[in-house]
Amino acid sequence: MGRFARNVMARASGSSVALSQLWPGRTDRLIIAPHDLRTADATRAAEIYAGRFVFAGKIVTCHGRSIFDLEPPSEDWEAALLGFGWLRHLRAADTALTRANARSLIDDWLSIPSKKRPIGRRADVMARRVISLLSQAPLVLGDTDGKFYRRYLRGLTRDIRHLRFAMLDMPDGVPRLQVVIALCYATLCLANQARNIRSATRKLTDELQRQILPDGGHISRNPGALIELLIDLLPLRQTFAARNIAPPRALLNAIDRMMPMLRFFRHGDGSFALFNGMSSAPSDLLATLLAYDDTHGVPMANMPHTGFQRLDAGTMTVIMDTGPPPPASVSQDAHAGCLSFELSSGPSRIVINCGMPSTGRDNWRPFARSTPAHSTLTYHETSSCQFVELSAMKRLLQGAPIVSGPANVQSYREAVTNGELLTASHDGYLAPFGVVHRRVLMAAGDGSRLDGEDTLAPPAGARIKGRDTDFMLRFHLHPLVKASRLSDGRGVMLVLPNRDVWTFEALDDKIELEDSVFLAGNDGPRRTAQIVIRQDSKHAASIRWSFVRSTASTSAPSARRNGSREPDLPL
């Protein structure tokens, strides 16, 4: 038995690894290992060998004890540990020591009763663990003995069985699709799974057709969902090919639709726009995914099914949320950011949304999801969406889904003489306050300015409800933008990291420069600034404003103060 185990061989096959057949006739033979596209860092193998485990911004040192016996510092840290994605770092080092360390750690895990680790039985964590154990099998099984091989396969197949039952009460959205993907991997990588391959492929087809919208966006409207799913779907497509099995058409079509969406949400610096739970996206991971993009074209301007618009003019990019909230079943991370936008110029982001931190989300989640955390209009400090608030109900619904919000969101764009015009509106404030928010943006053709107007008005024949008619207009700035309020209180000078100078102005309104927070940084929340305009809808129902690149016309700011106005926007 040991001789057979030591003869386990791995050979490259496209981007997958085929393993030699052991114990013919067994249904738990591992015959192929999928490729892992996630970036691996061989230096982290030394940290793990030394007993230092760094996940989700937390460090735990073993001091000679099993890492699985220690109290986890956070739920995110424990999920990362029990997902076993860190095995790829040990594989990157590719030494006899790291292979032995990997087997020792897995042996520790297999020796611990599962009842001690409830997070480890969570479906999304099990799905990640199954994929990791399959993809890193060559590391662990390359020179092992038959006894460990059998234990490894028993632990793996036990998780796979649990995943099949987990589908009955799985939360909708990305976690459900990740479980289906893991089951697909399992049927392709284990022997004698022809019947299960057909069943898993059918489930994968159903979920992809339901969750991936016709324009390539995810049903949750979270740009980050594209990254999480593509990093597993691309190797899955290649694993089908390595097994000489035609990938399901739904998988091929979903990938073809999702890849252009990666470019749609990217700013000039390569970062993703921060909508609906999006956090920081690792640049190396994005580069890996984009290497699979065969189109390499200009990003599309309109994503009508997902509900986003993009304006590209010169080096200026504007990405705007023009869609209603997602269905309640997938809205646990959705934000009340309708009609918010982000603005960038070349490699510099200027206007952003606050985003969501990658770790420790529970502390920031209520604020990050609220309308004031977005670059848009807030009526009477109220979010345009309402969330489940009772803690017991949150636990029952596995989060805090959106229970009401904009139902009628309209957007229209047209080419005009001086550039491109985008008009959008939403009725998120209609039921409680009797008003509709309308935003008009006009991007100059050369990318030198962005003019806007925000209006609050009741529908024809109706009146504003209540006495509270105050509203605020916010523009959150990226932390690398240096903002200085002009002496007349009607403008803000913005100096970008590349030394470009932009000016924000709203000549009819007083402008304040206040503190804000950028939550989606790689190093955690960072202090930043926001431009704020306060107004009362009974006295002034609209605010006109502009962002102008001063280097395009040095005299532009002074000229406007002497009486000239921004280009007229259609009413």
GUGUSE-353048 format. One record per residue (C-alpha): residue number from 1; residue in one letter; x negated, y negated, z. Coordinates in steps of 0.001 Angstrom, whole numbers. Example, Ala and Ser with C-alpha at 12.3 -4.5 7.8 and 13.67 -1.06 7.14 Angstrom:
GUGUSE-353048
nr; rest; u; v; w
1; A; -12300; 4500; 7800;
2; S; -13670; 1060; 7140;
This chain:
GUGUSE-353048
nr; rest; u; v; w
1; M; 0; 0; 0;
2; G; -2799; -2390; 856;
3; R; -4474; -1672; -2481;
4; F; -1289; -2559; -4341;
5; A; -882; -5751; -2307;
6; R; -4453; -6864; -2901;
7; N; -3906; -6421; -6628;
8; V; -1297; -9186; -6708;
9; M; -2405; -11343; -9612;
10; A; -1290; -14736; -10830;
11; R; -1554; -15983; -14356;
12; A; -515; -19297; -15827;
13; S; 2530; -19065; -18081;
14; G; 3442; -22546; -19289;
15; S; 4010; -24216; -15945;
16; S; 5097; -21090; -14050;
17; V; 3097; -18258; -12494;
18; A; 3891; -14578; -13126;
19; L; 3178; -12156; -10301;
20; S; 2291; -8495; -10780;
21; Q; 5018; -5985; -10056;
22; L; 4804; -4208; -6738;
23; W; 6880; -1279; -5492;
24; P; 8878; -644; -8718;
25; G; 12589; -290; -8157;
26; R; 12839; -2616; -5148;
27; T; 15285; -5482; -5496;
28; D; 13135; -7846; -3451;
29; R; 10096; -7790; -5712;
30; L; 8775; -11251; -6445;
31; I; 7945; -11384; -10140;
32; I; 7465; -15080; -10875;
33; A; 6616; -18271; -8988;
34; P; 7912; -21630; -10280;
35; H; 5690; -24641; -10611;
36; D; 5882; -27389; -7955;
37; L; 5769; -30873; -9497;
38; R; 5340; -32650; -6179;
39; T; 1961; -34266; -5673;
40; A; -403; -32264; -3477;
41; D; -3227; -33681; -1361;
42; A; -6006; -31225; -557;
43; T; -7294; -33449; 2285;
44; R; -4084; -32807; 4219;
45; A; -4973; -29113; 4341;
46; A; -7796; -29952; 6760;
47; E; -5367; -31903; 8972;
48; I; -2959; -28976; 9062;
49; Y; -5780; -26561; 9881;
50; A; -6793; -28878; 12721;
51; G; -3224; -28750; 14042;
52; R; -2139; -32245; 12982;
53; F; 1213; -32319; 11235;
54; V; 2188; -35684; 9760;
55; F; 5746; -35892; 8447;
56; A; 8298; -38690; 8193;
57; G; 5952; -41222; 9772;
58; K; 5384; -39101; 12900;
59; I; 2292; -37168; 14023;
60; V; 2393; -34004; 16135;
61; T; -786; -32282; 17306;
62; C; -574; -28600; 18265;
63; H; -3482; -28348; 20753;
64; G; -3672; -24602; 20154;
65; R; 63; -23908; 20380;
66; S; 2355; -22892; 17562;
67; I; 3772; -25917; 15786;
68; F; 7174; -24218; 15809;
69; D; 7201; -24089; 19621;
70; L; 6776; -27854; 20029;
71; E; 9558; -30374; 20433;
72; P; 10009; -32271; 17154;
73; P; 9740; -36079; 17401;
74; S; 12604; -36662; 14963;
75; E; 15133; -34817; 12840;
76; D; 13407; -35972; 9641;
77; W; 10081; -34630; 10897;
78; E; 11619; -31253; 11766;
79; A; 13384; -31013; 8414;
80; A; 10068; -31645; 6638;
81; L; 8294; -29011; 8749;
82; L; 10940; -26337; 8239;
83; G; 11272; -27107; 4537;
84; F; 7676; -25835; 4103;
85; G; 6930; -28325; 1310;
86; W; 3568; -28928; 3001;
87; L; 2369; -25538; 1716;
88; R; 1482; -27252; -1557;
89; H; -1284; -29185; 215;
90; L; -2832; -25926; 1402;
91; R; -2583; -24522; -2102;
92; A; -4334; -27617; -3503;
93; A; -7346; -26883; -1276;
94; D; -7390; -23270; -2571;
95; T; -9847; -21744; -142;
96; A; -9788; -18486; 1789;
97; L; -9422; -20533; 4978;
98; T; -6322; -22415; 3791;
99; R; -4758; -19212; 2483;
100; A; -5272; -17552; 5855;
101; N; -3911; -20651; 7589;
102; A; -805; -20604; 5402;
103; R; -146; -16937; 6234;
104; S; -676; -17588; 9936;
105; L; 1796; -20463; 9983;
106; I; 4415; -18519; 8048;
107; D; 3907; -15554; 10359;
108; D; 4552; -17862; 13323;
109; W; 7773; -19033; 11717;
110; L; 8956; -15501; 10977;
111; S; 8304; -14525; 14590;
112; I; 10530; -17239; 16057;
113; P; 14239; -16452; 16525;
114; S; 16275; -18602; 14167;
115; K; 18582; -19672; 16989;
116; K; 15801; -21884; 18317;
117; R; 15815; -23990; 15153;
118; P; 19321; -25231; 14180;
119; I; 17804; -27736; 11725;
120; G; 16122; -24801; 10003;
121; R; 19548; -23303; 9285;
122; R; 20840; -26473; 7667;
123; A; 21659; -25696; 4040;
124; D; 19550; -28435; 2459;
125; V; 16537; -27480; 4610;
126; M; 16980; -23791; 3752;
127; A; 17201; -24672; 56;
128; R; 13927; -26590; 245;
129; R; 12308; -23724; 2180;
130; V; 13413; -21122; -375;
131; I; 12009; -23182; -3258;
132; S; 8751; -23810; -1361;
133; L; 8248; -20151; -422;
134; L; 8884; -19108; -4004;
135; S; 6629; -21705; -5616;
136; Q; 3767; -21235; -3136;
137; A; 3887; -17410; -3135;
138; P; 548; -17127; -5008;
139; L; -1128; -19029; -2143;
140; V; 297; -16806; 566;
141; L; 428; -13400; -1138;
142; G; -2744; -13545; -3205;
143; D; -4878; -11361; -896;
144; T; -2438; -10215; 1770;
145; D; -1490; -6726; 2911;
146; G; 1740; -4865; 2298;
147; K; 3087; -5416; 5816;
148; F; 2972; -9199; 5553;
149; Y; 4312; -9052; 1996;
150; R; 7403; -7207; 3227;
151; R; 7924; -9627; 6121;
152; Y; 7579; -12549; 3749;
153; L; 10166; -11147; 1354;
154; R; 12540; -10233; 4187;
155; G; 12440; -13789; 5540;
156; L; 12921; -15195; 2054;
157; T; 15857; -12962; 1162;
158; R; 17488; -13679; 4532;
159; D; 17478; -17404; 3736;
160; I; 18848; -16691; 269;
161; R; 21749; -14706; 1739;
162; H; 22509; -17546; 4148;
163; L; 22488; -20032; 1286;
164; R; 25111; -18052; -603;
165; F; 27459; -18312; 2378;
166; A; 26502; -21967; 2991;
167; M; 28211; -22936; -266;
168; L; 31568; -22519; 1500;
169; D; 31201; -25622; 3691;
170; M; 28345; -27538; 2078;
171; P; 28499; -31346; 1978;
172; D; 29116; -32548; -1541;
173; G; 26590; -34276; -3751;
174; V; 22824; -33756; -3848;
175; P; 22678; -31170; -986;
176; R; 25208; -28926; -2731;
177; L; 23365; -29153; -6032;
178; Q; 20035; -28439; -4327;
179; V; 21460; -25254; -2846;
180; V; 22672; -24138; -6279;
181; I; 19228; -24908; -7730;
182; A; 17532; -22870; -4973;
183; L; 19834; -19908; -5657;
184; C; 19012; -20177; -9369;
185; Y; 15305; -20077; -8576;
186; A; 15825; -17063; -6335;
187; T; 17624; -15034; -8999;
188; L; 14945; -15846; -11575;
189; C; 11986; -15119; -9304;
190; L; 13178; -11859; -7758;
191; A; 13483; -8603; -9668;
192; N; 16708; -6831; -10628;
193; Q; 18860; -9952; -10359;
194; A; 20566; -9913; -13768;
195; R; 24073; -10054; -12314;
196; N; 23140; -12824; -9865;
197; I; 21433; -14806; -12627;
198; R; 24713; -15045; -14507;
199; S; 26611; -16084; -11371;
200; A; 24010; -18661; -10279;
201; T; 23793; -20091; -13802;
202; R; 27550; -20510; -13913;
203; K; 27546; -22366; -10567;
204; L; 24654; -24549; -11732;
205; T; 26547; -25432; -14909;
206; D; 29673; -26365; -12955;
207; E; 27807; -28586; -10489;
208; L; 25721; -30343; -13159;
209; Q; 28785; -31097; -15250;
210; R; 30570; -32469; -12200;
211; Q; 27746; -34405; -10556;
212; I; 25750; -35784; -13508;
213; L; 27810; -38446; -15252;
214; P; 27889; -38855; -19048;
215; D; 25406; -41763; -18927;
216; G; 22951; -39727; -16813;
217; G; 23627; -41237; -13413;
218; H; 24510; -39229; -10338;
219; I; 28032; -39255; -8971;
220; S; 26752; -40799; -5704;
221; R; 25441; -43851; -7657;
222; N; 22143; -43538; -5772;
223; P; 19132; -43938; -8106;
224; G; 17062; -41833; -5713;
225; A; 19258; -38819; -6413;
226; L; 17794; -38674; -9927;
227; I; 14273; -38270; -8531;
228; E; 15290; -35650; -5955;
229; L; 17066; -33552; -8562;
230; L; 14725; -33906; -11545;
231; I; 11723; -32824; -9498;
232; D; 13436; -29426; -9177;
233; L; 15397; -29286; -12435;
234; L; 12370; -29722; -14705;
235; P; 10476; -26692; -13293;
236; L; 13748; -24743; -13285;
237; R; 14053; -25292; -17028;
238; Q; 10518; -24003; -17466;
239; T; 11157; -21015; -15207;
240; F; 14061; -19943; -17437;
241; A; 11683; -20122; -20395;
242; A; 8989; -18150; -18551;
243; R; 11529; -15366; -17955;
244; N; 12521; -15453; -21645;
245; I; 16045; -16479; -20654;
246; A; 17722; -19337; -22498;
247; P; 18335; -22223; -20056;
248; P; 22014; -23124; -19735;
249; R; 23032; -25920; -22066;
250; A; 24343; -27939; -19121;
251; L; 20830; -27972; -17616;
252; L; 19214; -29176; -20841;
253; N; 21879; -31818; -21400;
254; A; 21688; -33074; -17813;
255; I; 17915; -33526; -18000;
256; D; 18203; -35311; -21350;
257; R; 20726; -37748; -19867;
258; M; 18930; -38282; -16555;
259; M; 15490; -39124; -17936;
260; P; 16555; -42460; -19544;
261; M; 18164; -43454; -16242;
262; L; 14730; -43348; -14613;
263; R; 13614; -46147; -16913;
264; F; 16898; -48011; -16477;
265; F; 16368; -48512; -12723;
266; R; 12645; -49368; -12917;
267; H; 11264; -52857; -12441;
268; G; 8067; -54088; -14063;
269; D; 5967; -52908; -11113;
270; G; 7305; -49371; -11487;
271; S; 9531; -49494; -8389;
272; F; 13206; -48554; -8389;
273; A; 16075; -50967; -7849;
274; L; 17498; -50639; -4337;
275; F; 21139; -49594; -4580;
276; N; 23292; -47121; -2612;
277; G; 20710; -45605; -306;
278; M; 17636; -45926; -2512;
279; S; 14365; -46103; -623;
280; S; 10775; -46344; -1802;
281; A; 9894; -43970; -4632;
282; P; 6327; -42571; -4720;
283; S; 4662; -43975; -7824;
284; D; 2754; -40741; -8494;
285; L; 5979; -38738; -8407;
286; L; 7650; -41144; -10815;
287; A; 4667; -40958; -13144;
288; T; 4916; -37158; -13114;
289; L; 8610; -37252; -14005;
290; L; 8182; -39882; -16715;
291; A; 5517; -37741; -18357;
292; Y; 8387; -35415; -19300;
293; D; 10318; -38242; -20976;
294; D; 10079; -37718; -24724;
295; T; 12029; -40849; -25711;
296; H; 9745; -43611; -24371;
297; G; 12233; -46181; -25598;
298; V; 13527; -49465; -24235;
299; P; 15877; -48901; -21267;
300; M; 19545; -49016; -22133;
301; A; 21459; -52150; -21189;
302; N; 24716; -50711; -19894;
303; M; 25507; -47623; -17812;
304; P; 29313; -47741; -17836;
305; H; 30008; -44438; -16069;
306; T; 27587; -45005; -13200;
307; G; 28435; -48711; -13077;
308; F; 25250; -50721; -13623;
309; Q; 24107; -53409; -16059;
310; R; 20578; -54395; -17057;
311; L; 19409; -57649; -18617;
312; D; 15943; -57714; -20206;
313; A; 14653; -61024; -21544;
314; G; 10962; -61592; -22142;
315; T; 9232; -60361; -18991;
316; M; 12334; -60939; -16842;
317; T; 14542; -58031; -15721;
318; V; 17892; -58193; -13944;
319; I; 19635; -55027; -12681;
320; M; 23172; -55484; -11358;
321; D; 25695; -53242; -9599;
322; T; 28953; -53473; -11559;
323; G; 30742; -50339; -10378;
324; P; 33202; -49305; -7663;
325; P; 32029; -47155; -4731;
326; P; 31612; -43439; -5428;
327; P; 34204; -40854; -4357;
328; A; 34534; -40520; -583;
329; S; 33018; -37013; -579;
330; V; 29676; -38352; -1849;
331; S; 29753; -41840; -306;
332; Q; 27959; -41069; 2983;
333; D; 24977; -43141; 1820;
334; A; 26790; -45539; -542;
335; H; 26480; -49270; 84;
336; A; 28887; -52196; -35;
337; G; 26765; -53981; -2625;
338; C; 29184; -54562; -5509;
339; L; 27944; -57352; -7857;
340; S; 24569; -57514; -6086;
341; F; 21535; -57779; -8359;
342; E; 17762; -57561; -8341;
343; L; 15451; -59840; -10310;
344; S; 11850; -59245; -11353;
345; S; 9372; -61028; -13579;
346; G; 6659; -58902; -15114;
347; P; 4982; -56904; -12320;
348; S; 6559; -59006; -9537;
349; R; 9881; -58438; -7871;
350; I; 11632; -61633; -6786;
351; V; 15206; -60922; -5629;
352; I; 15906; -57557; -4023;
353; N; 18423; -55748; -1857;
354; C; 17216; -54665; 1578;
355; G; 17315; -50976; 638;
356; M; 17148; -48024; 3016;
357; P; 14097; -46860; 4991;
358; S; 12724; -43457; 4023;
359; T; 12645; -42335; 7679;
360; G; 14530; -43329; 10822;
361; R; 17590; -44241; 8810;
362; D; 20113; -43943; 11639;
363; N; 18886; -47135; 13325;
364; W; 19186; -49227; 10160;
365; R; 22030; -47481; 8346;
366; P; 24953; -49736; 9448;
367; F; 23118; -52898; 8408;
368; A; 21552; -51470; 5241;
369; R; 24966; -50376; 3928;
370; S; 26683; -53700; 4674;
371; T; 27266; -56420; 2095;
372; P; 25017; -58960; 3921;
373; A; 22038; -56635; 3197;
374; H; 22536; -57244; -529;
375; S; 21913; -60164; -2856;
376; T; 25519; -61091; -3420;
377; L; 28423; -63013; -1893;
378; T; 29816; -62101; 1533;
379; Y; 33268; -63376; 2517;
380; H; 33678; -64212; 6219;
381; E; 30733; -61946; 7134;
382; T; 32793; -58922; 6066;
383; S; 31589; -56094; 3853;
384; S; 33415; -55486; 601;
385; C; 33718; -51800; 1626;
386; Q; 34960; -50287; 4857;
387; F; 33269; -47276; 6424;
388; V; 34401; -44607; 8885;
389; E; 33570; -45989; 12336;
390; L; 34681; -43421; 14925;
391; S; 31686; -41319; 15957;
392; A; 33757; -38132; 16251;
393; M; 35111; -38633; 12747;
394; K; 31600; -39271; 11463;
395; R; 30459; -35897; 12750;
396; L; 33515; -34187; 11298;
397; L; 32962; -35753; 7878;
398; Q; 29153; -35248; 8030;
399; G; 28451; -38964; 7828;
400; A; 30315; -42236; 7430;
401; P; 31981; -42219; 4019;
402; I; 33558; -45248; 2422;
403; V; 37296; -45312; 3098;
404; S; 38168; -48429; 1083;
405; G; 36467; -50906; -1193;
406; P; 36620; -52464; -4652;
407; A; 39105; -50605; -6825;
408; N; 39052; -52860; -9871;
409; V; 35523; -53763; -10963;
410; Q; 35196; -55320; -14389;
411; S; 32133; -56345; -16369;
412; Y; 31639; -57856; -19791;
413; R; 28499; -58939; -21593;
414; E; 27923; -60858; -24789;
415; A; 25081; -62444; -26709;
416; V; 25181; -66248; -26695;
417; T; 23095; -68911; -28353;
418; N; 20558; -69272; -25560;
419; G; 20435; -65722; -24314;
420; E; 22775; -63082; -22901;
421; L; 25832; -63579; -20719;
422; L; 27110; -61072; -18148;
423; T; 30447; -61598; -16415;
424; A; 31661; -59299; -13634;
425; S; 34289; -59299; -10886;
426; H; 35525; -57108; -8036;
427; D; 38599; -57039; -5798;
428; G; 36981; -55779; -2596;
429; Y; 38201; -58865; -719;
430; L; 41658; -58958; -2286;
431; A; 43568; -56845; 251;
432; P; 42210; -58444; 3467;
433; F; 41693; -62023; 2230;
434; G; 43557; -62406; -1057;
435; V; 40509; -63394; -3148;
436; V; 38558; -61925; -6058;
437; H; 34793; -62380; -6370;
438; R; 33600; -63279; -9863;
439; R; 29909; -63539; -10802;
440; V; 28528; -64887; -14069;
441; L; 24863; -64475; -15012;
442; M; 23134; -65914; -18050;
443; A; 19590; -64823; -18878;
444; A; 17598; -67097; -21177;
445; G; 16334; -65314; -24261;
446; D; 12685; -65988; -23414;
447; G; 13067; -64795; -19814;
448; S; 12247; -68208; -18367;
449; R; 15428; -68681; -16331;
450; L; 18472; -67008; -14873;
451; D; 21574; -69133; -14317;
452; G; 24455; -67941; -12215;
453; E; 27818; -68884; -10810;
454; D; 29761; -67172; -8020;
455; T; 33460; -67901; -7686;
456; L; 36139; -66915; -5174;
457; A; 39735; -67321; -6252;
458; P; 43113; -65668; -5613;
459; P; 44870; -63922; -8506;
460; A; 47257; -66016; -10589;
461; G; 50289; -67009; -8534;
462; A; 48790; -65831; -5209;
463; R; 47264; -67666; -2262;
464; I; 44248; -67114; -18;
465; K; 45160; -65154; 3116;
466; G; 44287; -66320; 6618;
467; R; 42471; -69314; 7986;
468; D; 38944; -67902; 7742;
469; T; 37752; -68988; 4304;
470; D; 34004; -69251; 4872;
471; F; 31603; -67320; 2660;
472; M; 27854; -66943; 2191;
473; L; 25686; -66373; -814;
474; R; 22464; -64469; -161;
475; F; 19353; -63804; -2223;
476; H; 16939; -61509; -372;
477; L; 13330; -62042; -1444;
478; H; 10589; -59475; -1821;
479; P; 8005; -59659; 1016;
480; L; 5208; -60571; -1423;
481; V; 7069; -63705; -2563;
482; K; 5999; -66880; -715;
483; A; 9039; -69130; -321;
484; S; 9037; -72843; 623;
485; R; 12156; -74977; 852;
486; L; 11961; -78225; -1086;
487; S; 12273; -81483; 821;
488; D; 15693; -82373; -581;
489; G; 17221; -79140; 754;
490; R; 18558; -78217; -2667;
491; G; 15797; -75918; -3855;
492; V; 13182; -73308; -2926;
493; M; 9769; -72881; -4532;
494; L; 8797; -69232; -4994;
495; V; 5164; -68233; -5546;
496; L; 4762; -64697; -6856;
497; P; 1766; -62401; -6233;
498; N; 504; -63025; -9788;
499; R; 606; -66792; -9035;
500; D; 3630; -67442; -11240;
501; V; 5876; -70109; -9768;
502; W; 9649; -69941; -9876;
503; T; 12149; -72423; -8484;
504; F; 15583; -71650; -7088;
505; E; 18101; -74487; -7124;
506; A; 21752; -75090; -6295;
507; L; 22178; -78821; -6763;
508; D; 25672; -79066; -5280;
509; D; 24979; -77100; -2114;
510; K; 22595; -77116; 816;
511; I; 20131; -74229; 808;
512; E; 18743; -72493; 3886;
513; L; 15720; -70233; 4092;
514; E; 16262; -67561; 6741;
515; D; 14660; -64355; 7979;
516; S; 15463; -61041; 6324;
517; V; 14059; -57518; 6321;
518; F; 12758; -55300; 3522;
519; L; 13632; -51770; 4591;
520; A; 12333; -49753; 1638;
521; G; 8617; -50345; 2091;
522; N; 6164; -47455; 2081;
523; D; 4913; -48565; 5490;
524; G; 8331; -49064; 7064;
525; P; 10543; -52158; 7490;
526; R; 8842; -55460; 6736;
527; R; 9820; -59000; 7530;
528; T; 10777; -61160; 4575;
529; A; 12971; -64170; 3738;
530; Q; 16360; -64767; 2199;
531; I; 17909; -67754; 459;
532; V; 21305; -68522; 2006;
533; I; 24074; -70872; 887;
534; R; 27123; -71384; 3124;
535; Q; 30409; -72702; 1805;
536; D; 34165; -72781; 2432;
537; S; 36452; -71509; -322;
538; K; 39097; -74160; 482;
539; H; 36625; -76947; -198;
540; A; 34460; -75403; -2922;
541; A; 35461; -72112; -4481;
542; S; 32305; -71697; -6567;
543; I; 28526; -72043; -6277;
544; R; 26244; -72624; -9225;
545; W; 22592; -71716; -8950;
546; S; 19514; -70962; -11045;
547; F; 16122; -69259; -10942;
548; V; 13671; -71016; -13264;
549; R; 10082; -70125; -14049;
550; S; 8361; -73459; -13444;
551; T; 5347; -72599; -15591;
552; A; 7675; -72613; -18626;
553; S; 8485; -76268; -18066;
554; T; 6441; -78069; -15446;
555; S; 8740; -81075; -15395;
556; A; 11919; -79034; -15169;
557; P; 12486; -79326; -11398;
558; S; 12095; -83104; -11298;
559; A; 14202; -83514; -14425;
560; R; 17104; -81684; -12854;
561; R; 16918; -83821; -9743;
562; N; 17207; -86892; -11939;
563; G; 20602; -85881; -13178;
564; S; 20312; -83139; -15805;
565; R; 22273; -79945; -15132;
566; E; 21922; -76259; -15769;
567; P; 23454; -74828; -18928;
568; D; 27228; -74630; -18692;
569; L; 28556; -71191; -17811;
570; P; 31937; -70079; -19156;
571; L; 34738; -70363; -16614;
